[in-house]
């Protein structure tokens, strides 16, 4: 196999040879292979591979050749699947060695890996990049300025993305959490009647962001919080590796939704002023203010529980869709039958609460979920029998997909906990150094 032009670099993996040009190694998708491009001495090379032949420019890796063949298919075509008749955990161990993660697998293979790891409670982690663990002066002296700059950017990324990766990351996470809590307290307190009565509401009823309101303590606190979140978001965007991927991440989208309403409200206030248009814009401004509640989700960056919930929903979206389909089908059936029994038949006891099928859907959903507000209930004997069947059916239908979701939740929790423990170990090493 020959990739690119120029003097070939030969990789010998378990007896199978692959030939590349040296330019290809720089941006190679496999992290371990790309590390060869930055090696400046034979000692650096031997830290990456098992042996090296200088005359033939051949690098030896004592790894599973067939597994690496499937990994190379991923490099070529973008699809990574398990090797047939090979243990999932062994193949995953090969993936970790070459610098891949479970998310690179196709969805079907991800499910197989999750089930296998749940059964054995086995978890792997990628090796630390060179230079992370060894911070002595010998390694620093051999690194060029570009490598030092890349290492600094990587530390910045970890500081903002991994709260347990360093002391600075923990301090930054603590400050961010305090700003979120303060902002939520101010938002909740601003809806209290006592709070509203204590302030001059002649202008505040229409807009919170006028010149007078900004001078108030609540306006100053809100501006400071917004400034912190904006600066944090900008810095994280600057140090990110892939800007497009950064914009597409759900947590970053939530950050944007939480920050932009403030600036939109300020602009609306500036353009409308205090004329009659401000009254029409007042409702829009209050809606934009309430969008700050998304800041609560920012806590997912710092708490494993919220991260586990998000990752579980991402992996179990098919089970969630199946659950919603079950509920919708049951709602269609039971709402039609309940409307017919309670209001559609001329039995002399018409129940006005079931005047239509959409109205009966509300009763079905609160009955299937066993909430039972009591605001509407059947009064006929057939309707009550149908209600009992609806409740039992809801319990059964809701319980069917729960097992799959539960196992995925446990798997996601252990993965994130293991990842957090890995960064905690690096933090302990930082204290020892």
C-alpha positions as CSV (number, residue, x, y, z in Angstrom):
1,X,0.0,0.0,0.0
2,X,1.5,3.3,-1.1
3,X,0.2,6.7,0.0
4,X,1.5,9.9,-1.5
5,X,4.9,10.7,-3.0
6,X,8.4,11.1,-1.8
7,X,10.8,8.8,0.2
8,X,8.7,6.0,1.6
9,X,8.2,5.4,5.3
10,X,7.4,1.7,6.0
11,X,5.2,0.6,8.9
12,X,5.5,-3.0,9.8
13,X,2.5,-4.0,11.9
14,X,2.6,-7.7,12.9
15,X,4.4,-8.6,9.7
16,X,2.3,-6.6,7.3
17,X,4.0,-3.6,5.7
18,X,2.4,-0.3,4.8
19,X,4.3,2.4,2.8
20,X,3.7,6.1,3.2
21,X,5.4,9.3,2.3
22,X,6.7,11.3,5.2
23,X,4.4,14.2,4.4
24,X,1.4,12.0,5.0
25,X,2.5,11.2,8.5
26,X,2.1,14.8,9.7
27,X,-1.7,14.8,9.6
28,X,-2.3,11.1,9.7
29,X,-5.7,10.2,11.4
30,X,-4.0,7.7,13.8
31,X,-2.4,9.7,16.6
32,X,0.4,7.1,17.2
33,X,1.4,7.2,13.5
34,X,1.3,11.0,13.3
35,X,3.6,11.2,16.3
36,X,6.4,9.7,14.2
37,X,6.6,12.9,12.2
38,X,7.6,14.9,15.2
39,X,10.3,12.5,16.4
40,X,13.8,14.1,16.4
41,X,15.9,11.2,17.6
42,X,15.9,7.4,17.6
43,X,15.0,7.5,21.3
44,X,11.8,9.4,20.5
45,X,11.0,6.9,17.8
46,X,11.4,3.9,20.1
47,X,8.9,5.6,22.5
48,X,6.3,5.3,19.8
49,X,7.1,2.0,18.1
50,X,8.7,-1.3,19.2
51,X,11.7,-1.3,16.9
52,X,13.2,0.8,14.1
53,X,15.4,-0.1,11.1
54,X,17.3,3.0,10.0
55,X,18.7,1.5,6.8
56,X,15.2,0.6,5.4
57,X,13.4,3.4,7.3
58,X,11.0,0.8,8.7
59,X,9.1,1.1,11.9
60,X,8.0,-2.1,13.7
61,X,4.9,-2.5,15.8
62,X,4.2,-5.7,17.6
63,X,0.4,-5.4,17.2
64,X,-2.5,-7.4,15.7
65,X,-2.0,-7.1,11.9
66,X,-5.6,-8.0,11.0
67,X,-7.0,-5.4,13.4
68,X,-4.7,-2.7,12.0
69,X,-6.0,-3.7,8.5
70,X,-9.5,-2.8,9.6
71,X,-8.3,0.4,11.1
72,X,-6.6,1.3,7.8
73,X,-10.0,0.7,6.1
74,X,-11.3,3.4,8.5
75,X,-8.5,5.7,7.5
76,X,-9.4,5.2,3.8
77,X,-13.2,5.1,3.8
78,X,-14.3,6.6,7.2
79,X,-16.1,3.4,8.5
80,X,-14.7,1.5,11.4
81,X,-16.1,-2.0,12.3
82,X,-15.0,-4.9,14.4
83,X,-12.9,-7.7,13.0
84,X,-15.0,-10.8,12.6
85,X,-14.3,-13.5,15.2
86,X,-12.2,-11.2,17.3
87,X,-13.0,-10.1,20.9
88,X,-14.6,-6.7,21.0
89,X,-12.4,-5.7,23.9
90,X,-9.2,-6.8,22.2
91,X,-10.1,-4.8,19.1
92,X,-11.0,-1.8,21.2
93,X,-7.6,-2.1,22.9
94,X,-6.0,-2.0,19.5
95,X,-8.0,1.2,18.7
96,X,-6.9,2.9,21.9
97,X,-3.2,2.0,21.1
98,X,-3.5,3.6,17.7
99,X,-5.3,6.7,19.0
100,X,-8.9,6.0,18.2
101,X,-11.9,6.0,20.5
102,X,-15.2,4.2,20.8
103,X,-17.0,7.1,19.1
104,X,-15.2,6.3,15.8
105,X,-16.9,3.0,15.6
106,X,-20.1,2.6,13.5
107,X,-23.3,2.7,15.6
108,X,-23.9,-1.0,15.5
109,X,-20.4,-1.8,16.7
110,X,-20.7,0.9,19.4
111,X,-23.7,-1.0,20.8
112,X,-21.8,-4.2,20.8
113,X,-18.9,-2.6,22.6
114,X,-21.2,-1.0,25.2
115,X,-22.8,-4.3,26.0
116,X,-19.5,-6.1,26.2
117,X,-18.0,-3.5,28.5
118,X,-21.1,-3.5,30.7
119,X,-20.8,-7.3,31.1
120,X,-17.1,-7.3,32.0
121,X,-16.9,-3.8,33.6
122,X,-13.7,-3.2,31.6
123,X,-12.6,0.2,30.5
124,X,-9.6,1.4,28.6
125,X,-8.0,4.8,28.1
126,X,-5.8,6.3,25.5
127,X,-2.1,6.9,26.3
128,X,-1.2,10.4,27.3
129,X,0.4,12.4,24.5
130,X,4.2,12.6,24.7
131,X,5.4,15.3,27.0
132,X,2.3,15.4,29.2
133,X,3.6,13.0,31.8
134,X,7.3,13.8,31.4
135,X,7.8,17.4,32.2
136,X,11.5,17.4,32.8
137,X,14.0,19.8,31.3
138,X,15.5,17.1,29.0
139,X,12.2,16.7,27.0
140,X,11.7,20.5,26.9
141,X,15.1,21.1,25.5
142,X,14.5,18.9,22.5
143,X,11.1,20.4,21.5
144,X,10.9,23.1,18.9
145,X,8.9,26.3,19.4
146,X,6.0,25.0,17.4
147,X,5.7,21.9,19.6
148,X,5.8,24.1,22.7
149,X,3.0,26.3,21.2
150,X,0.9,23.2,20.5
151,X,1.5,22.0,24.0
152,X,0.4,25.3,25.4
153,X,-2.8,25.3,23.3
154,X,-3.5,21.7,24.5
155,X,-3.1,22.8,28.1
156,X,-5.5,25.7,27.5
157,X,-8.0,23.4,25.9
158,X,-7.9,21.0,28.8
159,X,-8.2,23.8,31.3
160,X,-11.4,25.0,29.8
161,X,-12.8,21.5,28.8
162,X,-11.7,19.2,31.6
163,X,-12.4,20.7,35.1
164,X,-10.2,18.0,36.8
165,X,-7.2,18.2,34.5
166,X,-5.3,20.8,36.5
167,X,-5.5,23.2,39.5
168,X,-6.2,26.1,37.1
169,X,-9.0,24.1,35.5
170,X,-10.6,23.5,38.9
171,X,-10.4,27.2,39.8
172,X,-11.9,28.2,36.5
173,X,-14.7,25.6,36.9
174,X,-15.5,26.9,40.4
175,X,-15.7,30.5,39.3
176,X,-17.9,29.5,36.4
177,X,-20.2,27.6,38.6
178,X,-20.4,30.6,41.0
179,X,-21.4,32.9,38.1
180,X,-24.1,30.5,37.0
181,X,-25.5,30.3,40.5
182,X,-25.5,34.0,41.0
183,X,-27.1,34.6,37.7
184,X,-29.9,32.1,38.4
185,X,-30.5,33.6,41.9
186,X,-30.9,37.0,40.4
187,X,-33.2,35.7,37.7
188,X,-35.4,33.9,40.2
189,X,-35.4,36.9,42.6
190,X,-36.4,39.3,39.9
191,X,-39.7,37.5,39.5
192,X,-40.7,38.0,43.2
193,X,-43.5,40.6,43.8
194,X,-41.4,42.1,46.6
195,X,-38.4,42.6,44.3
196,X,-40.6,44.1,41.5
197,X,-42.3,46.4,44.0
198,X,-39.0,47.7,45.4
199,X,-37.9,49.0,42.1
200,X,-39.2,51.8,39.9
201,X,-41.2,49.8,37.3
202,X,-42.2,52.7,35.1
203,X,-39.6,51.7,32.6
204,X,-38.7,48.2,33.9
205,X,-42.1,46.8,33.0
206,X,-41.2,47.2,29.4
207,X,-37.5,46.7,29.3
208,X,-34.8,45.7,31.8
209,X,-32.0,47.1,29.7
210,X,-32.5,50.8,29.7
211,X,-29.9,53.2,30.9
212,X,-31.6,53.5,34.3
213,X,-31.9,49.8,34.9
214,X,-28.3,49.0,34.0
215,X,-27.2,51.2,37.0
216,X,-29.3,49.1,39.4
217,X,-27.5,46.3,41.3
218,X,-29.3,43.6,39.5
219,X,-28.4,45.0,36.1
220,X,-24.8,45.4,37.1
221,X,-24.6,41.8,38.3
222,X,-26.3,40.5,35.1
223,X,-23.8,42.5,33.0
224,X,-20.8,41.1,34.9
225,X,-22.1,37.5,34.5
226,X,-22.8,38.0,30.8
227,X,-19.3,39.4,30.4
228,X,-17.7,36.4,32.1
229,X,-19.7,33.9,30.0
230,X,-18.9,35.8,26.8
231,X,-15.2,35.9,27.6
232,X,-15.2,32.2,28.4
233,X,-16.9,31.3,25.2
234,X,-14.6,33.4,23.1
235,X,-11.4,31.9,24.7
236,X,-12.7,28.4,24.3
237,X,-13.4,29.1,20.6
238,X,-10.0,30.5,20.0
239,X,-8.1,27.6,21.5
240,X,-10.3,24.9,20.0
241,X,-8.7,22.7,17.3
242,X,-11.7,22.5,15.0
243,X,-13.8,25.6,14.9
244,X,-16.6,24.1,12.9
245,X,-16.8,21.1,15.3
246,X,-16.8,23.6,18.2
247,X,-19.8,25.4,16.8
248,X,-21.8,22.2,16.3
249,X,-21.3,20.9,19.9
250,X,-24.6,20.9,21.9
251,X,-23.1,22.6,25.0
252,X,-21.6,25.4,22.9
253,X,-25.0,25.9,21.2
254,X,-26.6,26.2,24.6
255,X,-23.9,28.8,25.6
256,X,-24.8,30.8,22.5
257,X,-28.5,30.6,23.3
258,X,-27.9,31.8,26.8
259,X,-25.6,34.7,25.9
260,X,-27.2,36.2,22.7
261,X,-30.6,37.2,24.3
262,X,-28.8,39.8,26.5
263,X,-27.2,41.5,23.5
264,X,-30.4,41.2,21.4
265,X,-32.3,42.9,24.2
266,X,-29.7,45.7,24.5
267,X,-29.9,46.3,20.8
268,X,-33.7,46.3,20.8
269,X,-33.7,48.8,23.7
270,X,-31.2,51.1,21.8
271,X,-33.3,51.0,18.6
272,X,-36.7,51.4,20.2
273,X,-35.8,53.9,22.9
274,X,-38.7,54.9,25.1
275,X,-41.3,55.5,22.5
276,X,-44.5,53.5,21.8
277,X,-42.6,50.7,20.2
278,X,-41.0,49.8,23.5
279,X,-44.3,48.6,24.9
280,X,-44.7,46.2,22.0
281,X,-41.1,45.0,22.4
282,X,-41.6,44.4,26.2
283,X,-43.0,40.9,25.9
284,X,-40.2,39.9,23.5
285,X,-37.6,41.2,26.0
286,X,-39.1,39.3,28.9
287,X,-39.1,36.1,26.8
288,X,-35.4,36.7,25.9
289,X,-34.6,37.3,29.6
290,X,-36.1,33.9,30.5
291,X,-33.8,32.2,28.0
292,X,-31.1,32.7,30.6
293,X,-32.4,29.6,32.2
294,X,-30.3,27.7,29.7
295,X,-27.3,28.7,31.9
296,X,-28.3,25.9,34.2
297,X,-27.3,23.4,31.5
298,X,-23.8,25.0,31.5
299,X,-23.3,23.0,34.8
300,X,-23.1,19.9,32.6
301,X,-19.4,20.9,31.9
302,X,-18.6,20.4,35.6
303,X,-20.9,17.6,36.8
304,X,-20.7,13.9,35.6
305,X,-24.4,13.4,36.3
306,X,-25.6,15.9,33.7
307,X,-23.0,14.7,31.3
308,X,-24.2,11.2,31.8
309,X,-27.8,12.2,31.1
310,X,-26.8,14.0,27.8
311,X,-24.6,11.1,26.6
312,X,-27.4,8.6,27.5
313,X,-30.0,10.5,25.5
314,X,-27.6,10.7,22.6
315,X,-26.9,7.0,22.5
316,X,-30.5,5.9,23.3
317,X,-32.3,8.2,20.9
318,X,-33.7,5.1,19.1
319,X,-35.1,3.7,22.3
320,X,-36.5,7.2,23.2
321,X,-38.2,7.4,19.8
322,X,-39.6,3.9,20.3
323,X,-41.0,5.0,23.7
324,X,-42.6,8.1,22.2
325,X,-44.2,5.9,19.5
326,X,-45.6,3.5,22.1
327,X,-47.2,6.5,23.9
328,X,-48.6,8.1,20.8
329,X,-50.2,4.9,19.6
330,X,-51.7,4.3,23.0
331,X,-52.9,7.9,23.2
332,X,-54.6,7.6,19.8
333,X,-56.4,4.4,20.8
334,X,-57.5,5.2,24.4
335,X,-58.4,8.9,23.7
336,X,-60.8,7.8,20.9
337,X,-62.4,5.1,23.0
338,X,-62.7,7.3,26.1
339,X,-64.3,10.1,24.0
340,X,-66.8,7.6,22.6
341,X,-67.7,6.0,25.9
342,X,-67.9,9.3,27.9
343,X,-69.4,11.7,25.4
344,X,-70.0,10.1,22.0
345,X,-72.7,7.6,23.0
346,X,-76.2,8.7,24.0
347,X,-76.2,7.2,27.4
348,X,-77.7,10.1,29.3
349,X,-74.5,10.8,31.2
350,X,-72.3,12.9,28.9
351,X,-69.0,14.0,30.3
352,X,-68.1,17.4,29.0
353,X,-64.5,16.9,29.8
354,X,-64.3,14.4,27.0
355,X,-66.0,16.6,24.4
356,X,-63.2,15.9,21.8
357,X,-60.4,13.4,21.2
358,X,-57.7,16.1,21.8
359,X,-59.2,16.8,25.2
360,X,-59.3,13.1,26.0
361,X,-55.5,12.9,25.0
362,X,-54.7,14.9,28.1
363,X,-56.5,12.4,30.3
364,X,-54.7,9.5,28.6
365,X,-51.2,10.9,29.1
366,X,-51.7,11.7,32.8
367,X,-53.2,8.3,33.3
368,X,-50.5,6.3,31.4
369,X,-47.8,8.1,33.4
370,X,-49.8,7.4,36.6
371,X,-49.8,11.2,37.5
372,X,-53.5,11.5,37.8
373,X,-54.2,15.2,38.5
374,X,-57.8,14.5,39.0
375,X,-59.0,17.5,36.9
376,X,-60.9,15.1,34.6
377,X,-62.0,11.5,35.1
378,X,-64.5,9.0,33.6
379,X,-67.9,8.8,35.2
380,X,-69.4,5.9,33.3
381,X,-68.7,2.3,34.2
382,X,-67.2,1.4,30.7
383,X,-65.1,4.5,30.9
384,X,-63.7,3.6,34.3
385,X,-62.9,0.1,33.1
386,X,-61.1,1.6,30.1
387,X,-59.3,3.9,32.5
388,X,-57.9,1.0,34.5
389,X,-56.8,-0.7,31.3
390,X,-55.1,2.6,30.2
391,X,-53.1,2.8,33.5
392,X,-51.9,-0.8,33.3
393,X,-51.0,-0.4,29.7
394,X,-49.1,2.7,30.4
395,X,-47.0,1.0,33.1
396,X,-46.1,-1.9,30.7
397,X,-45.4,0.3,27.7
398,X,-43.2,2.7,29.7
399,X,-41.3,-0.2,31.3
400,X,-40.4,-2.0,28.0
401,X,-37.6,0.3,26.8
402,X,-36.4,1.3,30.3
403,X,-34.0,-1.7,30.5
404,X,-32.0,-0.6,27.4
405,X,-31.9,3.0,28.6
406,X,-30.8,1.9,32.1
407,X,-27.9,-0.2,30.8
408,X,-26.8,2.6,28.6
409,X,-27.0,5.1,31.5
410,X,-24.8,2.9,33.7
411,X,-22.3,2.4,30.8
412,X,-22.1,6.2,30.2
413,X,-21.7,6.9,33.9
414,X,-18.7,4.5,34.2
415,X,-17.1,5.8,31.1
416,X,-17.3,9.5,32.2
417,X,-16.2,8.6,35.7
418,X,-13.2,6.7,34.4
419,X,-12.3,9.6,32.2
420,X,-12.6,12.0,35.2
421,X,-10.4,9.7,37.3
422,X,-7.8,9.7,34.6
423,X,-7.5,13.5,34.6
424,X,-7.5,13.4,38.4
425,X,-4.4,11.2,38.3
426,X,-2.8,13.8,36.0
427,X,-3.7,16.5,38.6
428,X,-2.1,14.4,41.3
429,X,1.1,14.1,39.2
430,X,1.1,17.9,38.7
431,X,1.1,18.3,42.5
432,X,3.9,15.8,42.9
433,X,6.0,17.6,40.3
